Amino acid sequence: MSAARQRAGEMRGTSIVDAMALAVFGSIGERLAATFKLHESLRRAGLNIHPRLYMARVLFYMFTALLVLVTIDFFVLLFAENLIVKVVFALATLMVPPIILAWGLYYPEAKASERAMKTELEFPFFAAYMTAMAYGGVSPEKLIERLTQIRVFKALREEALRVIRDVKIFGQNILAALERNALWHPSRLYRDFMLGYLTTIRTGGDVIHYLEIRTQEVFQSRMEDLKNRAERVGFIVEAYAAVAVLGTLSLYIFFIISGLIAAGGGFGGTVGIMLYSFVLLPMLVIVILLMLNSLIPSQENIMEPYAYLFISGPAGLLVALAGIALSGGITPRVTDNGIDMAHIKSVIVAISIAFIVVSLGPSIVYMRKVRRERAISRSLANFFRDLSEVRRTGLSPEKSIIMLSERDYGPLTPIIKRIAGALSIGLHVEKAVRQAIRGYHNWVLRVTMRFLVDAMEVGGGNPHTLDSLARYISSLVEINEQLRKRLRAYILMPYFGAIMVAVTSILTLTMLVSAVTQAGLVGGGGSMGGTVGGLRVNITPQNIANLLLIASIASVFNAWLSGLVAGKIQDQSLAAGFLHAAILTAITMVVLLVLLGGTGDLVGSSKTTAKLVAQLASFASFGKELK
């Protein structure tokens, strides 16, 4: 009851806003909507809103944001003394309203692109479904009505609901409603296929022959599309490697050098490493993951691995805190003999194990559920092909399934046995299939079993229908396998990049200190820090230890993020990235321990540091003489 009241309150609030927007900006909104042709954009996007109201609403939001920002600017000018703060708020006032207007104009096109992408992702399955139903003699209206009940088709189910709305509410016949839906659809593939289908029906052509030919073309087009998408994924991964690897290496070197020697101050050292590694780099990874998701979206909405983060996340945090506490704190220790490398190693191990623990639960769930289910797709085509052959002998579909339950179909066998058991006790085929696939997330399995139910209910499990389903399922599995093969070559880039970042950051620091101290020039002593010869120097053992620890932790975090990207590339799912993140974190931890174990006196004693400071003083004095 409270939820209904809340929805009613939201609708009243929206109505008030819309009424105010139309009263103030209605005429302007109508002119702008006509100028930018919003009528076409909104219809292509599938947004059920009048262009005048939409544009008036955008203008209302823009004007409201402008009033709020001007009010804030008034108080900032009165009370703020910092000029930078005043300039920032003034720029925000100038920039935010145009951004709102631009987004309002762009949003319909973005929704149209999303609608087209989701429709084309499901369309090969839908084309196969239409062909199978045509063999059973299903009319277009019955086909669309059945499509509204198939929840595995999300995008195409929305299209079917739009068509049924036009038929039931606006009184259009089914062919006119389908034509109207197709004409304004942003997907050219969907539009051409459906318009050709309608033309074939109206002219009395061979519908089955048309669907067979066009469905084969759709699958071929899908293969070409996935090939192009794989090439674009390669471009994105290469861009990620260039920025996240080469850019990270360059910035780490800059941060490390500026942390040791900062001429006149500046941005660098541990602050720069932390800001880049824990703020900018995660934002870059999020952008890369969003771009990859737009190219290779996952059809399997698996939430269990993410749910386990609520368990593994706090567990990993406890492991990190416990490990750091046992190590004696996060701050590196320095003794008379140099940096306590054992303490730095223990902190790195604690944080690495924490990241592995965070990834462990989701990765185990993903491997147990998804990897097991993936092999099912390969067995589906064999099952449908055998079912078609058994049906040719004259057995009913139910008895054919019961007979085939004795054969071995690998991981698909338990599902077939459950369906056969339910059918043998008299359950309806739809209920039997629903119970058998409960808990499975394989999208191809759920779609094909839906095909099987409809083929048995409509056409009595016609052998031609089952044979066509087997043929199309085999093509679908081949498409997915081809995509994975094309993407497999790009998985190594995140691995290589993460390890390179870890190796280069540590070697840069240690070799920089070693090279200067081993230069052979004799320094006359010097302080452990401060200003030497015009240079602001901070080459103390404590500073070197801080840089070592922060650079190592940042490398571990970068490896964990790179693992998420590798998982998205391999399995088209972010959940698969947790396994790669755990593996890559473990590899990076071992690499760091080996590197830190070989540093020795390169970053060690106070004598080495004094010699280095004296050497820098000599360089500074030589620079002054040149001037």
N, C-alpha and C positions, 0 to 999 in steps of 0.2 A: 504493500500500500504506500509506504514511504517513497519507494522508487518511482511509482506512478506519479505521486505528487511532485517529486523532484523534476521528472520529465515535463510535467505540465507547467511547472514554474519556469523551466528553461525555455519552453515554447513561448510563454507569455513574455519573457525577457527578450527573446529574439524578435517577437512581433513588435514590441515597443521600439527596439532599435531600428527595425526595418521601416516602421511608420515614420520615425524621426528622420531617417536617411532619405526616404522618398519625399517628405515634406520640404526638406532643406535642399537636397541635391538631386531631386528627381529629374528636373528639366536638363540640368548639366549632364547628369548621368546618361540620359537618353541620347544626347548628342555625341558624347564620348563613345558610348556603346556602338553607335552607328559608324563613327569614324574608324574605330579599331575592329569593326566587324565581329563583335563579341557574340552575335547570334550564332554564327557558324562555329566559333571556337567552343561555345558552351554546349552545343549539340554534339560536336565531335567528342567532347570530354564526357558526355553523358550526365552533365549537371542539370538537374531539373529546377532551373531558376530563370526568371525573366532577365534579359540583358540590362534593362533599365534599373531593376532592383539590385542586380549584382554590382553595377558600376556605382550606384548611389551608396551602397554599403561600403565599397572600397573608399570612396571619397569621404564618407562619414568617419571611418577609422583613421584616415590620413589627417583629417581636420582635428579629431580628438587627440591624436598623438602630438600634433603641432601645438595645441593649447596646453597640454601637459608639459611639454618641453619648454615652451615660452615661460610658463609659470616657474618651472625649476630654474631657468636662466635668470629670472628676476631676482630670486633669493640668492643665487650664486653670485651675481654681480654686487649684491648688497653686502654679503657677509664673507665671501671668499677673498683671500688676499693673494693667493697664488695665481699668477697669470696663466700658467699652463692649464690649470683646472678650468678657468674661464674660457680659454680657447677650445678645450675639448668639448665642453657643453655647448658652446656656440656652433661648432662643427656638427655635433649631433643634431642640433635643431635644424640645421640646413640639410643634413643628409637623410635623416630618418623618414620624413614625409615622402620625398621622391622614391625612396626604396620601397615603401609600402605601396605606392601607386604602381611602380614597376612590377612588384611581385603580384599585385592584383591582376595586372594585364597578362602576366606570364603564366599564372596558375592554371587557367584552362588548357593551355597548350601542354603544360607538364602533365596534367591529368589525362589528356588525350594520348600522349606518348605512353604513359603507364598503362592505360586501357589497351592500347594496341599491343604492347609488349606482352602483357599477361594473356591476352587472347591468342596471340601467335604461339606462345609457349604451350598452350593446351590444344591448339587446333589440330595437330596430327592425330591425337587420340580421338578428337571429336569427329574428324573425317572418317577414321576407321569405324567409329561407332555408327555414323550415318550409313556407311556402306553395309555394315552388318544388319542394321535395322531394315534397310531397303530389301535385303534378301528375304526378310520376314514379312514384307508387304506392309510396313508401317507407314501411315500417312504423315505428311509434314506436321499437322496439328498434334497428332499423338506423339511424334518425335520431340517436338518442343515441350509438350507437357511432361514427358518423361525426363527431359533434360533439366527441368526445374526441380526435380526430386533427387538428382544426382549431385550430392554435396562434394564429391571429389573434384568436380569441375567448378571452380570458384568463379573465374572470369566469364566463362561461357554460360554458366547458370545465371549470372546477372543479365547477360544478353537475352536469354530465354525468358526471364522474368519481365524484361522490358517489352518483349514481343507479346507475351500473354496479357500484360497490362493494356496494350493497345487493342487487343482482341476483346477482352472482357469488359473494359471500362469505356473505350472509345468506339467500340462496335465495328472495328475493321475486320476484314477477313484475314485468314492466317497468311496468305501469300502477300497481301498488301502490307501487312505488319512486318513480315520478314524483309520485304523490299525496302521499306522505310528505315528499318534498323540497319540494313546493309549499306544503303546509300550514304548514310551519315557516319558510318563507322570509320575510325582513323586507320584501321589495319587494311592495307590493300589486299593482303592474302585472304582475309575473311570476306571482304567486299566482293572480290572477283569470284570466289568460290560460290558464295551464296547467290549472287545474281545469276551465275551460270546455272546453278541448280534450279532456280525459279524459272528461268527461261526454258530449260529442258522440260519441266513439268507442264508449263503453259502450252508449249508447242507439241506436246505428246511424244517427246523423244524417249529414248531408252535411259531411264534414270540410273539404273544399276550400272550400265556401261559408263555413263558420265562420271558417277561417283568412283568407280574403279580407276578410271584413267586419271581423274583429278587428284584422288587420294595418293596414287603413286607419285604424281608430280609434287604434291605437298611434302611427301617424305623426302623426295630428292631435293626439294628446296630447303627443307629443314637441315639436311646434311650439308649443303652449301653454306647455309646460315651459320651452322655451328663451326664450320671451318673458318669462316670470317671472324666469328666471335673468338675463337681460339687465337687467331693472329692478333686481334685487338687486346686480348688478355696478355699475350706476350709483350706487346708494346707497353701495357700498364706495368707489368712486372719489371721490365727493363727500366722504365722511368722510376719505379720504386727503388730498384737497385742503385740507380744513379744518385737519387736524392738520399735515401736512407743508408746507403753504404758509402759511396764516395763523399757525399755531403757530410755524413756523420764523421767519417775519418778526418776530413779537413777541419771540421769544427772542433773535434776532440783535440787535434794537434794544436789548433789555435788556443783553445781553452787551457790546455796544459802549459803551453809556453807562456801565455799571458798570466797564468797562475804562478809561474816561477819568476818571471821578469815582467813587470808591468811598467812600461815607460809612461810616466805621467798619469798613472791610474788607468781606468778603462774597464771594459766588461770582459770577464773571463774567469778562470779558475774554477773552483768548485761550484760557485753560483751559476756560472754559464753552463757547466755540464748538467747540473740538476734542472735548470730551466729548460734546456733543450731536450734532455732525455726523458723527463717526467711530465712535460707539458706539450712541447711542440711535436716531438716524435709520436706520442700516442695520437695526437690530432691528425698527423699525416697518415698513420696506419688506419684510422677510422675512415678517412677520405678514400684510401686505397680499397678498403673492404667494401665501401658503398659502391665504388666504381666496378669492382669485380662482381658484386651482387646484381648490378644492373645488366651486366653482360652474361653472367652464368647464374641466374637465380635458382634457388633450390625449391623444388616442388614438395619436398618432404618437411613438413612443419614439425620438427622434433624439439620438444621443450624439456624432456627429461634431463639431458646433460646440463642445461642451464639451471634447472631446479636444484641440481646437486651442488651448484656453486654456493648456495646458502649453507651447505654443510662444510664443503671443502675450503671455502673462503675463510671463515673464522678459524678452521683448523690450521690452515696455512699461516694465518696471522699469529696464532698461539705458538706455532713452531718457530717462527721468526723471532718473536719476543723471548721465548725460552732460550733459543740458541744464542741470541745477543747477550742475554743476562748471564748465561753460563760462561760466555767469552769475556765478560768483564766490561760490557758497554759497547756503544757504537763508535766512540772516539778512539782512534788509533793510539797505541802507546809507543813512547820513545824512551829508550834506556841509554846508558852511557855507551853501550856497544852498538847502538844504532836503532833502527826501526824494528819493532816487535812484529815480524812477518807472520808468526804463528797466530797472533791475534787477528790480523787482517784476513788470513786464510779462514779462520774459524767463523768470522762474520760472513764472509762470502759463502761458505758452505751452508750456514744457517739460512741465509736469504734464498739461496738457490733451492735448497730442500723445501723451503716454504712455497716457492713458486711451483715446484713439482707437486707438492701436496695439493695446492689449489687446482692443478690441472688433472690430478689423478682420478678423482671421482667422475668428472664429466667425460674424460677419455675412456674410462672403463665402461661406462654406460653406453657411450657411442659405439665402441667396438662390439659390445655384447648384443646390441640391438640392430644397428644399421649394417655393420659389416656382415653379420649373419644373414640379414634379409637381402643383401645385394645379390647373393648367389641365387636367390629365388627367381629373379627375373630371367635368368638363363634357362631355367627349367619350365617356365610358363609356356613357351612356344612348343616344346616337346609334348607337354600335357595336352594342349589344345589340338595339336596335330593327331595325337593318338585318339583323343576323344572324337574327332571327326571321322577317323577310320572305323572306330567301333560303332558309331552311329550308322554308318553305311550298312552294317550287318542287320539293321532293323531293331536293335535294342533301343529302349527309351533313354532319354538323356540321364535320368536318375540312375537307371541300372548300369548305364555306361560308366558313370562316375564311380559307382560302387565296384564295378569290375576293375577299373583302372587303379583303385586304391591299393591293390595288391602289388602294383609295380613300384619301382624305386625311382623317384624324381628328386633325389637329394634333399635339400632343405625344404622343398615344397611338399614332400611326402606327408609330414604331420598334418598339414592343412587339408590335403586331399582326404586323408583318413578321417579327419573330424567332419568334413562335409559328407563323406559317405556314411559315417555312423549316424549323423543326424537324419540323412535321407532314409536310411534303412528303418528308422523308427517312426517315419511318417511326417517329419517336419517339412514345412514349405521350403523350397530351395532358397528363397531370399533370406529367411531366418537362419537356415543352415549355414549359408555363406557368411552372413554377418557375424555369427558366433565363432566361425572358424578363423576369420581374419582379425578378430578383436585383439588389440594390442600390437598389431603389426603396422609399421609406418611406411612400408614400401609403396610408393604412389602408383607404380606400374601394376603391382599386385592388386591394389584396391580398385583401380580402373578396370583391369581385365576381368576381375571377378564380377564387377558390376555389368560388364558386357555379357558375361556368361549368364547371369540371372535374367537379363532382358532378352537375350537370344532364346533362352528356354521358355520364358513366359510368352513371348510374342510369336516366335517362329517355330516353337517346339524343338529348338536345338537343331535346326537344319544343318546337314553336313557342310553345305556350301558356306553357310554363315560361320560355322566353327573353323572351317579351313581358311577363310579370309581373315578371321581373327588371329589364327596361328601365324599367318604370313605377316600381318601387320605388327604383331607382338615381336616377332623375330626382327623386323626392321627397326622397331623402337629400341630394343635392346642393343642392336648394332650401332644405332645413333649414339646412345649413351657411352658405349664402349669406345667408339671412335673419339668422342670428346675427351674422355679420360686419357686416352693414348696421346692425343695432341697436347694436353696440358701437363703430362707427366714430366716433360723436359724442363718445365719452368719451376719445378719444386726445388731444384738444387740452388736456385739463386738466393732465396732467403737463408738457407743453411750456410752457403758460402759467405754471404754478406755478414751474418751475425758473428761467425767465427773470425772473419777478417777484422771486424770492429774491435773485438776483444783482444786479438793479438796485437794490432797496430797501436791501440791506445796505451797498452802497458809497455810495449817495446819503445814507443816514442818517448815516454817519460824516462824510462831507465837508460836508454841510449843517449838521450839529451844530457842527462847528468853525467854519464860515463864519458861522453865525447869531450865535454868541456874540462872535466877534471883530469883527463888523460892527455890533454893537448900538449903538455910538455913545457908550458910557460910557467915561470916561477912567480907566484903571487906573494905579496908581502904580508899575508895575514889579512884579516878583515872580520867584520862582525858577522853574526848569524843572520842578520836581516837589516832593514833600514835602507837609507839612501847611500849609494856608493857610486861616486863619479857621475852624478846626475841621473843614475838609474835607481828606480824604486825596486829593491831586490827583496825577495822573500823566499830564499832557498834554504829554509831550515828543515831539519829532519821531520818536524811535525807537519809542515806544509806539504812536503813530498808524500808523507804517509796519508794525509787527507786526500790528496789528489789520486793516489793509488787506490784507496778504498772507494772513493766516489766513482772513479772511472770504471772500476771492476763491477760495482753494483749496477751502474748504468749499462754496462755491457750485458749483464745477466738479464736486466729488464728488456733491453733491445732484442735479445735472443728469444725471450718469451713472446714478445709481440711478433717477431718474424715467424715464429711457429704458427701463430694464428693465421697469418697470411698464407703460409705453405698449406695449411689444412683447407683453406677456402679454395686454393688453386686445385688441389688434388681431388677433393670430394664435393666441391660446390656447396660446402656447408661450413659455417663458422665453428660448429660443434666438433668437426674433425680436427680443427686447429689445436685443440687442447692436447691431443696426443703428440703432435709435432712440437708444441710448445714445451711439453715435459722433456721430450728427447733432446731438443736443442738447448734447453736450459742445463741439462746434465752434461752435455758435451762442452758447453761454454764454461761450466764450473771446473771441469777437469783441465781444460786448456788454461784457465786462469791460475789454477793451483800449480800447474807445471811451470808457467811463466814466472809466477811470484817465487817459486822455489829456486829459480835460477838467477834471481837478481843479485843475491849475495851482498857484497859491499857497495854495489853501484848506487844504492840509495841509502846507505847506512850511517856511518859514524859522523860525529861532530867534526873530526879532523877533515874528512872528505868535504863536508859542507863548508868549512872555513877556507879550504883550498879553492873551492869553487867560487866563493864570494870574492876572494882575493883575485882570482883570474878575471872575474867580471869587472873589478875595479881597474885592473890593468887595461882591459878593453875600453872602458870609459875614459881613462886618462889619455889613451892613444887617440880616441876620437876628438878630445878637446885640443890636442896638439895639431891635428889635421885642420881644425877650424882656425 
